[in-house]
Structure formats: C-alpha cells, structure tokens
Amino acid sequence: MVSRGGRPDLAGAYLEQVRAPTLLLVGSEDTEVLALNRQALERLHGPRQLAIVGGATHLFEEPGTLEEVARAASAWFVRYLSPRELEATA
C-alpha cells in the first residue's frame, strides 16, 4: 500500500491490523500530517516506511515533488509486487 499525504490515523484501531507492506509519503512542509503519519507508522505491522519529500506541502504542488513521489511509489511496488514476492505469499 502507498499513501501520499494521507491520514492513516483515521483508520483508528484497524490500523494495527494492517500487515501489507506500507509506504507513507508525506511532504516535509505538511507538518500536521507528517506528525500524524509518524504516529501511524508505529502502529503498523509488517514492512513499513515513512518517506518525507523535502520541500513539499500537502498537495505536492512544488516542482518535482510529484515526480519524487512517483519514483518512490514505483520502487516500492517493484520491491513488494515482484513475481518473487508474489510467489512467496501464494
């Protein structure tokens, strides 16, 4: 799962049931959402990572920030959705 500037804290108690590999992408200038994602990261189980996009605000409108998000998400999907990983979970 990849979340860009999301609010995983809104999942409440269900957040602790997530076992899927989870990447949380948040802009460094989105301080409120960044704090919420840091807290949520501690409640997730399984592979998880918080990636902070430097200079980005909540909507990632700054030049180059959406491209950085796309690269990070692509790398995450390749890592966790590769044929080798899919065979291991079958």
C-alpha positions as CSV (number, residue, x, y, z in Angstrom):
1,M,0.0,0.0,0.0
2,V,1.2,3.5,-0.8
3,S,-0.3,6.6,0.9
4,R,0.6,10.1,-0.4
5,G,-0.2,12.8,2.1
6,G,-2.9,10.6,3.6
7,R,-4.4,10.3,7.0
8,P,-3.8,6.7,8.1
9,D,-4.7,7.8,11.7
10,L,-8.4,7.9,10.5
11,A,-8.3,4.1,10.3
12,G,-8.4,4.0,14.1
13,A,-8.0,0.6,15.6
14,Y,-8.0,-1.0,12.2
15,L,-4.6,0.5,11.5
16,E,-3.0,-2.1,13.8
17,Q,-4.4,-4.9,11.7
18,V,-2.6,-3.8,8.5
19,R,0.1,-6.4,7.6
20,A,0.6,-5.3,3.9
21,P,3.8,-3.5,3.1
22,T,3.0,0.1,3.6
23,L,4.8,3.3,2.3
24,L,3.7,6.6,3.8
25,L,4.7,9.6,1.6
26,V,4.4,13.0,3.3
27,G,5.7,16.5,2.4
28,S,8.2,18.0,4.8
29,E,6.2,21.2,4.9
30,D,3.0,19.4,5.8
31,T,3.8,19.3,9.5
32,E,0.5,18.3,10.9
33,V,0.0,15.4,8.5
34,L,3.7,14.4,9.0
35,A,3.2,14.2,12.7
36,L,0.1,12.0,12.2
37,N,1.9,9.7,9.8
38,R,4.8,9.3,12.3
39,Q,2.4,8.2,14.9
40,A,0.6,5.9,12.5
41,L,3.9,4.3,11.4
42,E,4.4,3.0,14.9
43,R,1.0,1.3,14.8
44,L,1.5,-0.5,11.5
45,H,2.8,-4.1,11.4
46,G,4.9,-5.7,8.6
47,P,7.2,-3.9,6.3
48,R,6.6,-0.1,6.6
49,Q,8.4,3.1,5.8
50,L,7.8,6.8,6.1
51,A,9.3,8.8,3.2
52,I,9.5,12.5,3.6
53,V,9.5,14.6,0.4
54,G,11.7,17.6,1.0
55,G,10.0,21.0,0.4
56,A,6.6,19.5,-0.4
57,T,3.4,20.8,1.1
58,H,0.2,18.8,1.5
59,L,-0.8,18.8,-2.2
60,F,2.7,18.2,-3.5
61,E,2.3,21.2,-5.9
62,E,6.0,22.2,-5.8
63,P,8.1,21.4,-8.9
64,G,9.5,17.9,-8.9
65,T,7.7,16.7,-5.8
66,L,5.1,14.5,-7.6
67,E,7.9,13.0,-9.7
68,E,9.7,12.1,-6.5
69,V,6.5,10.5,-5.1
70,A,6.0,8.6,-8.3
71,R,9.6,7.3,-8.2
72,A,9.3,6.2,-4.6
73,A,5.9,4.5,-5.1
74,S,7.2,2.7,-8.2
75,A,10.2,1.4,-6.4
76,W,8.0,0.2,-3.5
77,F,5.7,-1.6,-5.9
78,V,8.6,-3.2,-7.7
79,R,10.0,-4.4,-4.4
80,Y,6.8,-5.8,-2.9
81,L,4.9,-6.8,-6.0
82,S,7.6,-8.5,-7.9
83,P,6.9,-12.1,-9.1
84,R,9.3,-13.4,-6.5
85,E,7.4,-11.8,-3.7
86,L,4.0,-12.8,-5.1
87,E,5.2,-16.5,-5.2
88,A,6.3,-16.3,-1.6
89,T,2.8,-15.3,-0.4
90,A,0.9,-17.8,-2.6
